[in-house]
Amino acid sequence: MRRVAITGAGSVNALAADVPGTLKALAAGQVGIGALDVPEVERLSIRIGAQIHDWDAEARFSRQEIALYDRATQFAVEAGAQACTAAGLQLTEAETLRAGVILGTGGGGYTTIDESYRAVYPGGRNRVHPFTIPRLMHNAAAAHLAMRHGLKGPSFTVSTACASSNHAMGLAFQMVRSGAAEVILTGGAEATLCFGGIKAWEGLRVMSPDGCRPFCATRNGLVQGEGAAVFVFEDYDRARARGAEILAEVAGFSMTSDAGDIVAPDLDGARRAISGALSDARLSPDEIQYINAHGTATAANDRTEVEALRQIFGDTLPPVSSTKSMHGHLIGATGAVEALACIMALRDGIIAPTMGYQQADAACAIDCVPNEARRAHVGAALSNAFAFGGMNACLAFRRA
């Protein structure tokens, strides 16, 4: 089977509006979590998030595009443009037929949904914008990326809550590896930091009012973020032949289902996903030098993830950090942004820290790279994503 290279990356998130800025912030331990700026924030119990402030859509898109683009789509289109530019991607007409888009999102056009409900219910309007459905549909961002870049091959959206972008990238990897496609734009986008989005998540009682502290004894919940990250996955030999810079190699992927509880994590499901990714990549546990954890800072998730890792790695468990402590939990886009941390570890030899760590938890006795980035030689890395619904997805990356 073919090898799969990552040749371009783009991102918009609370840390920065591009990849170089994001990597710099991750290396510096910069925290993008702060006070939310949304309508009626005073009615919310949770008033913090990793929000993108000063986003100027008018400077990036035409009026016609803005009429069609939900906030999540705007993030995806910007990240996709960055990725294609970074990859130097140029396709012939024939090549566009074997190039596509696979994106992940949990909420789709959530901002559009929120605004439309407000207009109809408290606003009393009898109709909404005619492009409401094209804006809110989950496949909108993937469709617009395909149209913008003329990609006429397989294009679709994956929606598996917090594992969405890992599933999307894993499927993109499998399609390129199998020869079903030559090039895939893949990653995820999310924009649920609106009144309705936060209010709905408040009902689950899994969100922190004061900060994200993965693996810490004082952790008390996740903090939501927003943004997008998009990558160019392409056949490794094709990338080398055209002289592209290869950021990293996608080495393996595995996905499992707990088939258990709709919200509670399952140890066996997580363990099988991690073990499966190692097997698919033909990597042994002692070859992994870094793991980007799902690490939501909820009591159950962190404890379950650590135990799953312990069962596989034992005393050889490498450094494990959760960058959600900086960029927040981007739900369907979070795995895509976290892939940037894996690329940084592989390419630059910098392991991003787990920020906010205050006190050790005996149930999470790992090296979580607390509060300060670390220099290390990393030849292979894993990235975990475990979602509500018991849907798990783990990616393995190798240094190019």
C-alpha positions as CSV (number, residue, x, y, z in Angstrom):
1,M,0.0,0.0,0.0
2,R,1.0,3.6,-0.6
3,R,2.6,5.8,2.0
4,V,0.8,9.0,2.9
5,A,2.5,12.4,3.3
6,I,1.3,15.7,4.9
7,T,2.5,18.4,2.6
8,G,0.5,21.4,3.8
9,A,-1.3,22.7,6.9
10,G,-3.5,25.6,7.7
11,S,-5.3,26.7,10.9
12,V,-7.4,29.4,12.5
13,N,-7.9,29.0,16.3
14,A,-7.8,31.0,19.5
15,L,-4.0,30.8,19.7
16,A,-3.3,32.3,16.2
17,A,-4.7,32.8,12.7
18,D,-2.2,30.6,11.0
19,V,0.1,27.6,11.6
20,P,3.4,29.3,12.4
21,G,1.6,31.4,15.0
22,T,-0.2,28.4,16.4
23,L,3.1,26.4,16.7
24,K,4.8,29.3,18.4
25,A,2.0,29.6,20.9
26,L,2.0,25.9,21.6
27,A,5.7,25.9,22.2
28,A,5.4,29.0,24.5
29,G,2.5,27.4,26.5
30,Q,0.2,30.3,25.6
31,V,-3.4,29.9,26.8
32,G,-6.1,31.1,24.4
33,I,-8.9,30.7,27.0
34,G,-10.6,33.8,28.2
35,A,-13.9,35.6,28.7
36,L,-16.6,34.9,26.2
37,D,-18.0,37.7,24.0
38,V,-21.4,36.4,22.9
39,P,-24.9,37.9,23.0
40,E,-26.6,37.5,26.4
41,V,-23.5,36.1,28.0
42,E,-24.9,37.1,31.4
43,R,-27.5,34.4,31.0
44,L,-24.8,31.7,30.8
45,S,-23.3,29.8,33.7
46,I,-20.2,29.1,31.7
47,R,-18.6,32.4,30.5
48,I,-15.2,31.3,29.3
49,G,-14.0,29.7,26.1
50,A,-11.1,29.6,23.6
51,Q,-12.8,32.1,21.3
52,I,-11.4,33.7,18.2
53,H,-11.6,37.4,18.7
54,D,-11.3,40.1,16.1
55,W,-12.3,37.8,13.2
56,D,-12.8,40.0,10.2
57,A,-14.8,38.0,7.7
58,E,-15.3,41.1,5.4
59,A,-11.5,41.3,4.9
60,R,-11.4,37.7,3.7
61,F,-14.6,37.0,1.8
62,S,-17.0,38.8,-0.5
63,R,-20.5,39.7,0.5
64,Q,-21.9,36.8,-1.6
65,E,-19.5,34.4,0.2
66,I,-20.4,35.7,3.6
67,A,-24.1,35.2,2.8
68,L,-23.3,31.5,2.2
69,Y,-20.6,30.8,4.9
70,D,-21.4,30.0,8.5
71,R,-18.6,31.0,10.9
72,A,-17.4,27.4,10.9
73,T,-17.2,27.4,7.1
74,Q,-15.3,30.6,7.1
75,F,-12.7,29.0,9.4
76,A,-12.5,26.0,7.2
77,V,-12.1,27.9,4.0
78,E,-9.3,30.1,5.4
79,A,-7.5,27.1,6.9
80,G,-7.9,25.2,3.6
81,A,-6.4,28.1,1.6
82,Q,-3.4,28.2,3.9
83,A,-2.9,24.5,3.6
84,C,-3.0,24.5,-0.2
85,T,-0.6,27.5,-0.4
86,A,1.8,25.9,2.0
87,A,1.7,22.6,0.0
88,G,2.2,24.5,-3.3
89,L,-0.7,22.4,-4.5
90,Q,-1.3,22.6,-8.3
91,L,-3.4,20.0,-10.0
92,T,-4.1,19.2,-13.6
93,E,-7.7,18.7,-14.7
94,A,-7.2,15.0,-14.7
95,E,-5.7,15.1,-11.1
96,T,-8.7,17.1,-9.8
97,L,-10.8,14.0,-10.5
98,R,-8.8,12.1,-7.9
99,A,-8.6,14.8,-5.3
100,G,-11.2,15.5,-2.7
101,V,-12.2,16.8,0.7
102,I,-13.0,14.9,4.0
103,L,-13.8,17.2,6.9
104,G,-15.0,16.6,10.4
105,T,-17.5,18.7,12.4
106,G,-19.6,18.1,15.4
107,G,-22.1,21.0,15.1
108,G,-21.9,22.1,11.5
109,G,-23.4,25.5,11.0
110,Y,-24.3,26.0,14.7
111,T,-24.0,29.8,14.6
112,T,-26.5,29.9,11.8
113,I,-28.8,27.7,13.7
114,D,-28.6,29.9,16.8
115,E,-29.1,33.1,14.8
116,S,-32.1,31.6,12.9
117,Y,-33.8,30.4,16.1
118,R,-33.4,33.8,17.6
119,A,-34.9,35.5,14.6
120,V,-38.0,33.2,14.5
121,Y,-38.7,32.8,18.2
122,P,-37.8,35.8,20.3
123,G,-37.5,38.0,17.2
124,G,-40.9,37.0,15.9
125,R,-39.9,36.9,12.3
126,N,-41.9,34.7,9.9
127,R,-39.0,33.6,7.7
128,V,-35.3,33.2,7.8
129,H,-32.5,33.9,5.3
130,P,-33.0,31.9,2.1
131,F,-29.5,30.4,2.5
132,T,-30.1,29.1,6.0
133,I,-30.0,25.4,5.0
134,P,-26.9,25.7,2.7
135,R,-25.2,27.5,5.6
136,L,-26.1,25.2,8.5
137,M,-25.7,21.8,6.7
138,H,-22.8,19.7,8.0
139,N,-21.3,19.3,4.6
140,A,-21.2,23.0,3.8
141,A,-17.5,23.5,4.6
142,A,-16.4,20.4,2.6
143,A,-18.5,21.5,-0.4
144,H,-17.0,25.0,-0.4
145,L,-13.4,23.7,-0.1
146,A,-14.1,21.4,-3.1
147,M,-15.6,24.2,-5.1
148,R,-12.8,26.7,-4.3
149,H,-10.0,24.4,-5.2
150,G,-11.7,22.5,-8.0
151,L,-11.6,19.1,-6.3
152,K,-13.9,16.7,-8.1
153,G,-13.1,13.4,-6.3
154,P,-14.6,12.0,-3.1
155,S,-15.8,14.8,-0.8
156,F,-17.9,14.4,2.3
157,T,-18.2,15.3,6.0
158,V,-17.8,13.1,9.1
159,S,-19.7,13.9,12.2
160,T,-18.8,11.9,15.3
161,A,-18.8,14.5,18.0
162,C,-15.3,15.0,19.5
163,A,-13.7,12.4,17.2
164,S,-14.9,13.9,14.0
165,S,-11.7,15.3,12.6
166,N,-9.6,12.2,13.6
167,H,-12.2,10.1,11.8
168,A,-12.0,12.4,8.8
169,M,-8.2,12.4,8.7
170,G,-8.1,8.6,9.2
171,L,-10.5,8.1,6.3
172,A,-8.5,10.5,4.1
173,F,-5.4,8.5,5.0
174,Q,-7.0,5.2,4.1
175,M,-8.3,6.6,0.8
176,V,-4.9,7.9,-0.3
177,R,-3.1,4.8,1.0
178,S,-5.4,2.5,-0.9
179,G,-5.1,4.5,-4.2
180,A,-8.8,5.6,-4.2
181,A,-7.5,9.2,-4.2
182,E,-4.2,11.0,-4.8
183,V,-4.8,14.1,-2.8
184,I,-7.3,14.9,0.0
185,L,-7.9,18.1,1.9
186,T,-8.8,17.0,5.4
187,G,-9.2,18.1,9.0
188,G,-12.1,19.8,10.8
189,A,-13.9,23.0,11.6
190,E,-16.2,24.1,14.5
191,A,-17.9,27.2,15.7
192,T,-20.3,26.4,18.6
193,L,-19.3,29.3,20.9
194,C,-22.7,31.0,20.7
195,F,-25.4,31.3,23.2
196,G,-27.3,28.2,22.2
197,G,-24.2,26.1,21.8
198,I,-22.9,27.0,25.3
199,K,-26.3,26.7,26.9
200,A,-26.8,23.2,25.5
201,W,-23.4,22.0,26.7
202,E,-24.1,23.5,30.2
203,G,-26.8,20.9,30.6
204,L,-24.3,18.1,30.5
205,R,-22.4,19.6,33.5
206,V,-19.0,18.7,32.0
207,M,-17.7,22.2,31.5
208,S,-15.4,24.2,33.7
209,P,-16.2,27.7,34.8
210,D,-12.6,28.6,35.5
211,G,-10.1,26.8,33.2
212,C,-8.9,23.6,31.5
213,R,-6.5,21.5,33.7
214,P,-6.1,18.1,32.1
215,F,-4.8,15.3,34.4
216,C,-4.7,17.6,37.3
217,A,-6.3,16.7,40.7
218,T,-8.2,20.0,40.6
219,R,-9.7,19.5,37.1
220,N,-13.4,20.3,36.9
221,G,-14.3,20.0,33.3
222,L,-13.6,21.0,29.7
223,V,-13.5,24.4,28.1
224,Q,-14.8,24.8,24.6
225,G,-12.9,26.4,21.7
226,E,-13.5,27.2,18.1
227,G,-11.6,27.2,14.8
228,A,-10.3,24.9,12.1
229,A,-7.3,23.0,10.9
230,V,-6.9,21.6,7.4
231,F,-4.1,19.5,5.9
232,V,-3.1,18.3,2.5
233,F,-2.7,14.5,2.5
234,E,-1.1,13.1,-0.6
235,D,0.6,10.1,-2.0
236,Y,4.2,10.1,-0.5
237,D,5.9,9.3,-3.8
238,R,3.9,12.0,-5.6
239,A,4.9,14.5,-3.0
240,R,8.6,13.7,-3.3
241,A,8.5,13.7,-7.1
242,R,7.1,17.3,-7.1
243,G,9.6,18.4,-4.5
244,A,7.1,19.2,-1.8
245,E,8.1,19.7,1.8
246,I,6.8,16.8,3.8
247,L,5.7,17.9,7.3
248,A,5.1,14.3,8.6
249,E,3.9,10.9,7.4
250,V,0.6,9.5,8.4
251,A,1.5,6.0,9.5
252,G,-1.6,4.3,10.9
253,F,-5.2,4.7,12.0
254,S,-7.7,2.8,14.0
255,M,-11.3,3.4,15.0
256,T,-13.5,1.5,17.5
257,S,-16.9,1.7,19.1
258,D,-17.6,1.2,22.7
259,A,-21.2,0.1,22.0
260,G,-21.9,1.0,25.6
261,D,-22.9,4.3,27.2
262,I,-23.8,7.4,25.2
263,V,-21.6,9.7,27.3
264,A,-19.4,7.6,29.7
265,P,-16.0,6.6,28.3
266,D,-15.1,2.9,28.0
267,L,-11.6,1.7,28.8
268,D,-11.7,-1.2,26.4
269,G,-12.8,0.9,23.5
270,A,-10.0,3.4,24.0
271,R,-7.4,0.7,24.5
272,R,-8.4,-1.1,21.3
273,A,-8.3,2.2,19.2
274,I,-4.7,3.0,20.5
275,S,-3.6,-0.6,20.0
276,G,-5.1,-0.8,16.6
277,A,-3.3,2.4,15.4
278,L,0.0,1.0,16.5
279,S,-0.7,-2.3,14.7
280,D,-1.8,-0.5,11.5
281,A,1.4,1.6,11.6
282,R,3.5,-1.4,12.4
283,L,4.9,0.4,15.3
284,S,5.7,-1.1,18.7
285,P,4.8,0.8,21.9
286,D,8.5,1.6,22.6
287,E,8.8,3.4,19.3
288,I,6.3,6.1,20.3
289,Q,8.0,9.1,21.9
290,Y,4.9,11.4,22.2
291,I,1.2,11.1,22.7
292,N,-1.3,13.9,22.2
293,A,-4.0,12.9,24.6
294,H,-7.8,13.4,24.2
295,G,-7.3,14.9,27.7
296,T,-10.5,16.9,28.2
297,A,-10.0,17.6,31.9
298,T,-13.1,15.8,32.9
299,A,-12.7,13.4,35.8
300,A,-13.8,10.3,33.9
301,N,-12.1,10.9,30.5
302,D,-8.7,11.6,31.9
303,R,-8.7,8.7,34.3
304,T,-10.0,6.2,31.6
305,E,-7.5,7.4,29.0
306,V,-4.5,7.1,31.3
307,E,-5.5,3.5,32.3
308,A,-5.9,2.6,28.6
309,L,-2.4,3.9,27.9
310,R,-1.0,2.2,30.9
311,Q,-2.4,-1.2,29.7
312,I,-0.6,-0.8,26.4
313,F,2.7,1.0,27.3
314,G,3.2,0.0,30.9
315,D,6.3,1.6,32.4
316,T,7.5,2.7,29.0
317,L,4.7,5.3,28.6
318,P,6.2,8.3,26.8
319,P,5.3,12.0,27.5
320,V,1.5,12.6,27.2
321,S,0.2,16.1,26.9
322,S,-3.2,17.7,26.3
323,T,-3.1,20.9,24.2
324,K,-6.8,21.5,24.9
325,S,-5.4,23.3,28.0
326,M,-4.4,26.0,25.5
327,H,-6.7,26.0,22.4
328,G,-9.7,24.6,24.2
329,H,-11.9,21.7,23.1
330,L,-12.9,22.4,19.5
331,I,-15.3,19.4,19.5
332,G,-15.3,18.2,15.9
333,A,-12.2,20.2,15.0
334,T,-10.1,19.4,18.0
335,G,-8.2,16.4,16.6
336,A,-7.1,18.5,13.6
337,V,-5.6,21.3,15.7
338,E,-4.0,18.6,17.9
339,A,-2.3,17.1,14.8
340,L,-0.4,20.3,14.6
341,A,1.1,19.6,18.0
342,C,2.2,16.1,16.7
343,I,3.8,17.7,13.7
344,M,5.7,20.1,15.9
345,A,7.0,17.3,18.0
346,L,8.1,15.3,15.0
347,R,9.5,18.1,12.9
348,D,10.8,20.5,15.4
349,G,11.5,18.3,18.4
350,I,9.2,20.3,20.7
351,I,6.6,18.6,22.8
352,A,3.7,21.0,23.7
353,P,2.9,21.2,27.4
354,T,-0.2,20.6,29.4
355,M,-1.0,24.0,30.9
356,G,-2.8,24.7,34.1
357,Y,-1.4,21.7,35.9
358,Q,-1.4,22.3,39.7
359,Q,-1.6,19.1,41.6
360,A,-0.8,15.4,40.9
361,D,-3.7,12.9,40.7
362,A,-2.8,9.4,41.6
363,A,-5.3,8.1,39.0
364,C,-3.4,10.1,36.3
365,A,0.2,9.3,37.2
366,I,1.8,10.1,33.9
367,D,4.4,12.5,32.5
368,C,2.0,15.1,31.2
369,V,4.7,17.7,30.4
370,P,3.3,20.1,32.9
371,N,3.2,23.8,32.2
372,E,6.4,24.0,30.0
373,A,7.3,22.7,26.6
374,R,10.1,20.2,26.3
375,R,12.8,19.5,23.8
376,A,12.9,15.8,22.7
377,H,13.7,13.6,19.7
378,V,10.3,12.3,18.5
379,G,10.3,9.8,15.7
380,A,6.7,8.6,16.0
381,A,3.6,10.0,17.8
382,L,0.0,9.2,18.5
383,S,-3.1,11.4,18.7
384,N,-6.2,10.2,20.5
385,A,-9.8,11.2,20.1
386,F,-12.7,9.7,22.1
387,A,-16.2,10.9,21.5
388,F,-19.7,10.9,23.1
389,G,-21.5,7.9,21.6
390,G,-18.4,5.8,22.3
391,M,-16.7,6.5,19.0
392,N,-12.9,6.4,19.2
393,A,-10.3,7.3,16.7
394,C,-6.5,7.2,17.0
395,L,-3.9,8.4,14.4
396,A,-0.2,7.4,14.3
397,F,2.3,9.8,12.7
398,R,5.9,9.3,11.8
399,R,8.7,11.8,11.3
400,A,9.3,12.5,7.5
